[in-house]
Amino acid sequence: MCLACRAKENPETVDFTITQLQCCPEVTEIPREFTLLTQLCCGRCPLLTSIPREFTQLTILWCYNCPLLTEIPREFIQLIRLYCYDCPLLTSIPREFTLLTQLCCSYCPLLTSIPREFIQLTQLVCYTCPFISITKEFTQLTHLSCSDCPLLTSIPREFIQLIRLDCYKCPLLTLIPREFTRLTELICFDCPKLTEIPKEFTQLNRLNCSDCPLITSIPKQNRYQYLKKEEFVPFLSFSDKVKYTFMYVKKQYLQEEIRYKLETQHNESYYAPDGLGAQALFDKYRDGIK
Ligand SMILES: [Zn+2]
């Protein structure tokens, strides 16, 4: 039982001035008295339908596996990091969240856009949000991951700050702009229309262009480690490799994805308020993921 549940049963035993809260799968509502929360994790909360608008101090919010959650209140204007995973009823992210630097949208099929106002974004992950579009305003991005984006035809040339770029299963993507000369890590996985890795990418130290049949050569002058598909996740079966490749290569900043997979695999619950513990957990359990 989490503090949110306990607050319903025995409110006198609960400290409502806490700043971090993780909800358990039994939670039905989060008492609005927790107004000082700065970090909230709602993970696998099948009964949760809403998050109180009063939580205006939130800077970090995780929502994953919340099948009934329809909205992130637009009052959360302090949010710096927002992670939405498996929220099938979530239709939008409020454009008021202009302080966001990290945004992850995964398996939110009703999300169709990321507000242009999010010009502070440095990390953006769009993972299996089939109708989402990315606009050129996010010029501060250093990390961008697009996975299973069937409508993505190009990546804006304006993203010249990019250091890491993942394009995973983007069937219409034809080009990666030559302007991305700061890239040190480039993953193009299963992008059948992609024709070239620009030779201007001299900073690459990790490259994967597996299952991109039109790429017939890669720049030779680079001193990168060329990663074959088989080398990505040696501890997994092939089908799982495809599934986990994305997770693995992004482990440094996709801790929640990892945590979610770990919980799914091991039926255990973890909470790392800032996500930092997930790396250790990943290392601990990765040999067990089959
Ligand atoms: Zn609970």
Boltz pocket constraint, residues with backbone or C-beta under 6 A from the ligand:
constraints:
  - pocket:
      binder: B
      contacts: [[A, 1], [A, 2], [A, 3], [A, 4], [A, 5], [A, 6], [A, 22], [A, 23], [A, 24], [A, 25], [A, 26], [A, 27]]
      max_distance: 6.0
